[in-house]
Amino acid sequence: MQLTISDELLPTLPQNAHFVLDFDHSCSRENPACDCCGISQYRLVAVSNVPEAFDLEISSNIGPIYFQSWAKFYLDQKMTLRKENAILNLVGESGVIASNILIDDETQAFA
């Protein structure tokens, strides 16, 4: 599995952090209501330490990005995170996987 972060997003990412692709706010103090499949919002989250629940990784141009194995069903083998009309989209081989992706920095919250 491969995820490419577009060049225009690279300068916005925290340095010296690990990254997780979070679908259900596992890396958050929030507990929003989830839909039927457990996904509330796709987020790329910078963390100091990768929580144990994030048990698989995706290769990327910023290093490994971790995610929970149950979420593999929702991802494609090759994906890109890119900005389109001020909205961040996760795009795969099958088309847009998710739009309005958030990038969060939780490095202090989970140090």
N, C-alpha and C positions, 0 to 999 in steps of 0.2 A: 504494500500500500504506500502511496506517495502523495504528499500534499505540498503544493508550491504556494508560498505566500508571494503576492505580487510585489514588485520592487517599490512601488509607491507606499506600501504599508510597512515595509521593513523599518524605516526610521521612527515609526510610531510605537514600536514594540519595546517593552522594558529590556534592558540589558542584564546579563548574568542571571537569568531566570530559567526555570523549567516551564514547559507549556503543556496544558491539558486541553482537550476538546471536551467541554462539559455540556451535557444535554439537559440535566435535571437539577442543576444548582447544587451538585455535590460539593463544589468548591465555593460555597457561599454561606453566609449567615442567614440569607433569605430562605424562605420555604414557600415559594409560590405554588399555586394549584397547577397540577399537570394535567395534560389531556390523557386520553385512554392509553396511549403507548408510553407514558411516563416522561415525555419530552416537553419541557416548558419553553426553552430557548437555546439555540446553539450559541455557545460562547467559546472563544479562545481565551484561556485564562492563564496569566503568568503566576507561578507559585514558587515559593522558596524550596519546598519539598513536595514531591509527588505523593498524593494520598494513595494508600494501598488499593483502594477500589479501582484505580486506573491501571489495569493489568495488561493492556496491549499498547503497542506504539506504532505510529505512522512515521515513516521517514519524511523529512522535509528539508528545505533550504535554511531553516533556522535550528536544525537539530531534531531529535526525536520529539514528537508530540504524542502524549499519552491519552488514552481513552478507555472507557469501560467496555469489556468484551461483549456485553449484551447489545451494544450500539453498533457493532460491526455490520449488522443487517442494513443500516441506514446509510452506509458509506459506499463509495466506489473505489476501485483500485487506484485510479489517478484522479486527483482533485486539485482545484485551485481556489484560493481565497483571494478575491479581488474586489476592488471598489468600482461600482457602476452607479453613476448618478447619485453620489453621496451615500449609497447604501452598500454594505459589505455583503457579498454573496459567496456562498460555498457552492462551487460548480464542479460537477463530476462528468464522467463519460456519458451518463444518462441525461444530463441537463442540470438545471438548478436544483441542488439538494435542499438548500435553505437560504432564505434571504433575511436581511436585517440581522446579520451576525454581530454580536457584541465582542469587543476586546476589553477584558478586565484585567486589572493588576491587583492580585490578592497576595502579593509577596509579603506584605506586612501582616495581613490577617492570619496567615497560616505559617508563620515563621517557625 
